Amino acid sequence: MKMSTGKYIRRAVGYFVKLLVLVVVLYLLLFVTGSAKVSAELFVRELVTTPRGLILLAALAVLSAFYPRFGYVSRKIDGVSLDGDREMIINAFHSAGYVMASEEQGRRMSFRASSLLRRLWLTFDDAVTVTAAEDGILLEGIRKETVHAQFRINTYLQNRR
């Protein structure tokens, strides 16, 4: 799956922000339960000035830099027509919590998460596109959501047979 440099950077930065939020939430849980040994000010200072904190931030940055490479996929489903199986595809995405965002008749459909909270969690990079391909369709998007949609479409296909 080919993506532009701008999109790659945006996805990497979005993932880095998610990881930082995770670190902050973990600290807040420690703080709320009384398990935190340091104040919030000392925690932040430790995170950005000590070698241990800087190594953690560097590790998060490296993981985020590679995330767009392995976090987004393309999946082909044979035996499905974008025109002939349009309703089945829409129903599969609808049952997965997606709504149609755009459509180019007979060529391409784009779906987005239906809830704002889910879109926010996916840093508004929640689009899964369905493109007409030779002998089937091609799904492209974030790995988890694309594989989930593929599973649902395959289930619909098996039930149809």
Secondary structure by P-SEA (a helix, b strand, c coil): ccccaaaaaaaaaaaaaaaaaaaaaaaaaaaaaccccccaaaaaaaacccaaaaaaaaaaaaaaaaccccccbbbbbcccccccaaaaaaaaaaaacccccccccccbbbbccccaaaaaaacccbbbbbbbcccbbbbbccaaaaaaaaaaaaaaaaaac
